[in-house]
Every structure is written in structure tokens, then in C-alpha cells.
Amino acid sequence: MEENYSNEDFIRLARLFLAPNYAPFPVTFDSASGSWIWDTDGKQYVDMMSGYSALNLGYDHPRIARAMREQFDKLSMCSRKFLSREMVLFAKELAEFCGMEMVLPMNTGAEAVETAIKLARKWAYTRKGVPINKAEIIVCENNFHGRTTTISSASSIPQYKDLFGPLTPGFIFVPFGDADALLEKIRRNTAAFLVEPIQGEGGIIVPPKGYLKECRKICLNHNVLFMADEVQTGFARTGTMFACDYESVKPDLFTLGKALGGGMIPISAVVGSRELLEVFQPADHGSTFGGNPLACHVAREVLKVLKDERIAEKAFESGRYLTDRLRAIPSPYVKEIRGRGLMIGIELKKGGPNAHEICSRLIQAGVVCSDTKEYVVRIAPALTIRKFELDWALERIEKVLTT
């Protein structure tokens, strides 16, 4: 019987029947509430990972759960041949939320980035005059934009693309944080610059002050699209609604996802100007489930909650408190604490335990974090996390980092 399975049983079954694309934690979770999760043996943990930033509003925000139930009882799916009321209202409200004009809904962050790549290329051929099949998109080294074949081709990290070729051409690499390098690589065939305002999977790398603003200026001066991948940083994660807001930068395109569905349902979007998104014509692009009524209704409620409950301000204050407390820990292992809002990286000194080892110790202590790169522990709790939950986690993090 399923009720008699232990954590060890579930890990064994996972290794037998699940493709090994993820290395499982030594715990299988069974239920959750707010920032708390419990394993199948009843042990309690605080989640400082929040679904890789997808669960910005926690596990059981009542308004998100209610919106999901309400729409499911009405109409959860319909053929994309038809426009649903929810999709139209979602597009209107998300465009206004972002200060943009048009929206193209999809399902995942990777789909949003793929959509932006196609859009940038068609724009380059039809509006900029780039020769067909010669468009180039500039990307940053150490980036992470998703795991599809084309996006993997835009990565400089060997594990994401080695043995998955032949790779998609058309990507030019520049160092992250170096605006002069971007300027040097722009040519006649450059269609766009695709950038994460903060590199998440790359190790919570925050660029130098003024970098985004200077890159935006360069793109404007050279008729190059500035495409901000805010799939992970968007919707208040960094203490502002979008990470680009720290430099008052408005991109030509946002790619959005993760937290847009409240952690409950996949939904993503590309958001931009009418002139740009109207480059796509009917049947140029699409998705079976993209813009389905259930996901759109949930996302609409997410946007309302973000504003009504001042989630960005809460994330800023909680992030400042958490960062200050982490920096005060007298750890022999820690090299640097960095990040913005509740997107924080703990970089470890080389020669000591690596990030995977520290994360394994943390989970045994009751704190769920994730490792990225070899020596960075990523902390990204729900933006609704309460102070006593942070303190509970910090007590255990300090113990792990000092022993």
C-alpha cells in the first residue's frame, strides 16, 4: 500500500522508474503549507528553495487556491482555436502590469525564451533588413535560459550542450557584466541581446551598477532588441517587481514564467510592444496549452495579490534581514553572501565542503536549499515567508555553516 512507503522506498522507486535527469534529495516530500513542508515520515522542513522561485506566494496562498478551484469549476481548458475570456483579460492585465502593450502566453519559461528568439529573428528579417538565416543574438557567458535544444545552444556551460548537438547556430557570447564587450560584438546582423538581470543558475551573479542601463542604451543606439529574461527574477523576487527596475530599465521584451502561475500551474509569457509582437502572424507560433483558461485565471489573481499585499516591499525587507543575518555568521566556509531581495547566493571557499555537501547537511537539519555551480548555495524562499520561519531556518543554517 502507498501509505506504507517510507522515504527510502520512494527514493528507490524514483531510481527505478524516473529518468535520472535530477539527482534526488534524500527526502521525498508529501505535503506542504506556506513555507513548511513535511516528508513522508512526518519530519518538518522550511523550504528555502520555493520551486526554483516559482512558489513566490508559498504553497497554499488562499486567494490562489480559491482562484484555481473557481476556474476549474467553470472551464479549465478549451481548444486554442477559440479565444477564452480569461486569456483576453490575462493579456490585458499582464500587459498593463508590465507597462507594455501585447502578450503572447505560453506554458514554461523555456517556451517563453524560445518564443522571444523566434520573434527576434523574424523581426530582424522583416523590419531590420538582416539577410535571411543570418540573424545573430548576443547572449552572456554563464547564462541559463532553459534546456531546449536551441536554448542549450545559447549556453556556454558544457553540461547543458555537450552531446546534445548538432547545436543551433546564431548565438554570440559576451562576458556578463561587461557593456563594452556587448558594444564590440554588435554587427549588422545582430538582432537582439538576451540577458538575465541577475544570473540565477549561474551562481546568483549581480551585475555591476549601471550595467543594464548601459546595455539598454547600446541596444537603442544600434537598433538591437533588448530582451530581459525575468523568468526567475520577475514578480518581486529581487525586492522590486522586476529586477530591471533597479536601474529603471524597460526592455523591448520580457520573458516571464515560474511565479506567474503562483507555483500551482505552469504559465509563461512574452510581453512587449504592439509593433514587435505583431511581427507574428496567425500560425507562425502556438502552443496546445498556452493561454488555457485555468492558468490565465490563476495568473490574473497572482498579479492582484502581488499588488494588494505589497509583495515586492515584503521581499525587499525580508531579503535585507536575511542577508544581514547570513553575513553575520562567523563561518570558516563562506567566501561571500550576495543577491537582491530574496534571491541570495552563499558562495563557499574552495577547498572546503562544496555546495552539494552543505545542502545535504542543511536538509538533514530541516532546511531545503539548492546548490548551483560547485560552490554556491542558492537561497530563494517564498516571498511570503514570515520572520519566525526565517529565524527557524537561520538557526539551522548557522549551525551547519559553523560546524
N, C-alpha and C positions, 0 to 999 in steps of 0.2 A: 504493500500500500504506500502511496505517495507520502502520507502523513508520517511514516516511519523512516523516511530518508534522512540521513544526517548530512552535515556539511560535506563530510568526506565522500558520502555516496554521490552527492550532486557533482562534486569535482571529478569523481571517477567517471560518471556518465557524460560529463562535458568532454572529457578527454577521449571518450569512446565515440561520441556521436556528433560533436561540433567540430567543424573545420578549425584548425589551430591558428586562426588569424589574430586571436588575442591570448595573451598569457593570463590565465585567471588568477585573481587574488585567492588566497587560501580560505576564503569565506564565500558562501553563497547566500545572498540576501533574499528575504522572504516578504517583508512588509516595511512600510515607511510612514512617517508623519513629520511634516515640517522639515527640519534638518536632521531628524533622527531616523536611523534605520536599524533593523533587527535581523540577525541571521536566523537560519532555520533551527538553531538550537536555543534561540531566545536571547542571545547576547546583544547588548545595545552599543551602537556606534554613533558618532556625529559625522555627517557627510561634509567633507571639506573639498569636494570634487564637483558635486552637483551636475552630474552627467556631462562633464566637459563643458560647463557653462550653459547647458540647455535648461536646467532647473532653476532659473533665476528667481522664481517665486516660490520655491520649495516644492515639497511633494504633494501637498494637499491644500493648496490655497482654495478656500471655499468658493470664491467667485469663478475661478477657472473650472473647478469641478462641476459647478452648477451650470455654467455655460455649455460644457460638453454634454451633460445629460439633457439639457433643454433642446439642443440642436439634434441630438441623436433621436429624440422622440419625434422630431419633425421630418427632417430629411438629412441623412448622413452622407449620401452620395448621389450623384446624377451624372449622366454622360457629359463629357466636356463639349459635346455638340451644342449644348444649351448653356446659357448664362444663368447662374443662380443669383438670387437676391443677395445672398451672403458674400459671394465673390465680388460683386459690384461694389457693395458697401465696404468690404475689406480693402479693395483697391483705392477707393476714395479716401478712406480713413488713414491708411498707411502712407499714401502719397502726402496727405496733409501733415501727418505726424513727422515725416522726414523733410518737409519743406520742398517737396518735389512735385512732379506733375503726373507721372504714369507709373504703373506697377505691372510686372509680369510675375504671377505666382507660380512656384514650383514646390517641391517637396523637401529637398535636403540642401544643405549648404553647398555641397559639391555640384548639385544641379544648378544652383544659382550662379556659381562661378563659371560652369560650362556655358550657361546662357549668356553671361557677360562676355565671354571670349568670342562666341559666335556673333554677338551683337557688335562688338568692336571691329571684328573683321569685315562684316558686311558694311558697317558704317565707313570703314576705310576705303572699300572698293566703290561704294555708291556716292559718297559725299566728299571724300578727301582726294580721290583720284589715284589711289595706290594700285599698281598693276595687280591683276587677278592672281591670287595664290601667293602673293609676295608680302602680305601684311606681317608685321612683327609686333609682338607685345613684350614690353620690358617688365621683368619680374625681379624680385630681390633674392639674393642668395639666402639660404637657411629658411626659406618660406615654407608655409603649409597652407594650401588652398583646397585640399581634398585628395581623394585617392582614385579617381577615374584615370583612364589611360592618358588622356590629354593633359589633365592637371598634373599627373605624375611626371609627365614630360617637362613640365614647368618647374620641377623641383631640382635643387642642387644636392639633395640628400640621397646617397646611393641606395639605401634600403627601399626608398619609395619608387625607384625606377629601374634598378638593375634587374635583369632577367625578365622584364615586362615589355621589352621592345619588340618590334621597332617603335621608336618613340615619335611623337608628333613634333614636327619642326615648327619654327616660327617664334621661339622664345629667346630673349636676350637677357643675360644675367648681369645685375649690378649689386654691389655691396649695400646692405640695408643701413640706412642712416647717413648715406653719402649722397647729397643732392648733386654735387659736382659730377659724380660718376654717372648719374642719370642724364645730365645735360650732354656729357661726352658721347653717350650711346644713342642719342636720338638722331634718326636719319629720315630720309624722305619717306620710307616705307613704315615708319613707326606709327602704329595705330593707337596704342594705349600703354599706360603704366598701371600695373596691377600691384597693390601693396596692402599689407596688413598694417594698420596704425600702430599696433603693438604685436610683435611676433609671439604667438602663444605656444604652439607646439615647438617652436624654435628655441624656447627657453625663457619665456616672459622677457623679451628684449624690448625695452622702451627706447625709441629713437631720441637723438639729441633735440633739444628745444629748437623750434623753428624749422625742423626738417620737413614736416608735412606741408607747411605753408610755402616753403621754398620750392618743393616739388610741384605743388599746385600752380605756382607762378610759372615755372618752367613749362609745364604742360599747356597752360593757356597761351604762352608766347609762341609755342611751336605746333599748335593745333593737334595736340595729342590728348586723348581721353584720360582723365584721372579716375581710376576705378578703385574704390576703397572696399576691401574685404572686411566687413564688420560682422561676419557670421559669429565669431566668438566674442568680440569686444562690444558689440552693439547691445542696445536696450539696457543701459545703466550699469553694465558690468564694471566699467572703469571709473564710476563715480560721476560721469556725465552720460547723457542719453546715448551719445556715440563718442568713440574715442577721438574722432576728428574734431569734436567740439573743443578740445583742449587748445587747439590752435585756430578756432573759428574757421575751419576749412570745410567748404561744401564741395564734395566731389561731383563729377559728372554722373557716376553710377555708384550706388550702394549695392553690395551683395549681402543679403541678410538671411538668417535662419536660426537654428538652435532655439534660443529663448523666445522667439516669435510664437512658438506653439505652446509656451508655458510649461515645457517639459512633458506635456501629455500627448502631443500628437505632432507628427512631422509637418512642417510647412516652412517654405523659404520664399524669397522674392528678390527680384532685381528691380531697383527703384531709380528713376532718372527723369530726364526731361521728355516732354512730348516729342520734340524734334528727333531725339535719339531713339526712343523706343518705337517710334513709328517707322523706323528702318525695317522692322519685321513686318511681313505681310502674312495674312492667313495661310496656315500650313507650313510656314517657314520653321516653326518650332512649336513644341507642345509637350504635354505630359498627361498620362492617363488619369492620375490622381491630383495633378496640380490644380490648386484653387478649388478643391472639393468643399462643399458647404460646411461640413463638420469642422475641418481645420480652419476655415476662414472665420467661422463664428467664434471659435476659441481664441484665435489671434486678435480679433476685434476686442474681446474682453481683456486680453493681455495688455493691449495698448491703453485701455481705460485704467486698468489697475496701476500701470506704471506711472501715469499722471496723478490719479486720485490719491495714491498712497505715497507719493513723493519718493519713489524707489531709488532714483539716482542720488538724491541727497542722503538717504539712509546708507547706500553703498559707499558713498564718499566718507561719511563719518565712521562707519564700521571698519572700512578699509584703513583709515588713518589709525584707529585704535589698534587694529590687529597688527599693522606694520610696526607701530611703535613698540608694542609688546614683544614682537618677534625679534626686533633689533636689540632689545634689552636682554635677551637670553645669552648668558655667557657660555656659548658653545665652542668647543675646540674644533668642530667640524665645519662651521658656517663661514663662507667667504663673503657673501653679500645677500641682503634682502632687497628686492626691487619689485616694482609694479605700480599699478594705479588702481584705486578703488579696491574691489575685492577680486582682483586678478594679480596674484602675488607669486613670485618665484623665490625659493630659497636655494641659492647656489652654494654647493658644498665644495670644500677644498679637495683637490685631487690628492690621492694617497690614503685617504680615509675611506669610510663606507660610502658607497655610491648611492644615488637617489633611489634605486630599486630596493637596496637594503634598508634604507631609512624608511621608505614607505611600508615595507613589510613589518618593520618594528612598530610603526605607527598603527597599523591595522590591528596588530596584536594588543596594542594599548587602547584600542577603541576609536581611532581616528582614521578616516578614509581619505587619503590623498593620492595623487598620481605622480609618477616620475616622467620627466621629459628630458631629452638629451641624457647624458650619462650622469650628470652631477647637478641636476635641477629638480627640486621637489616643487610641484605646482599646487598652489592652494587657491581654490575658487569656490567658496561655499555659496549657498543660496543667498541672494541679496536681502532676503527677509530674516536672515539668521539673527537670533537675539543675543544680547550681551552675555547672559549666563551660559548660553551654548558655546559662544566664543571662549569664555573663560574655562569651561569644561575641557574644550579642545586644547587650549593653550597650556593648561596644566600638564597634559599628557605629552604635548609636543616638546615642552621644555624638558621633561624627564627623558625623553628619547634623545634629544639633542645634547644632553649634558652627561649621559652615562654611556 
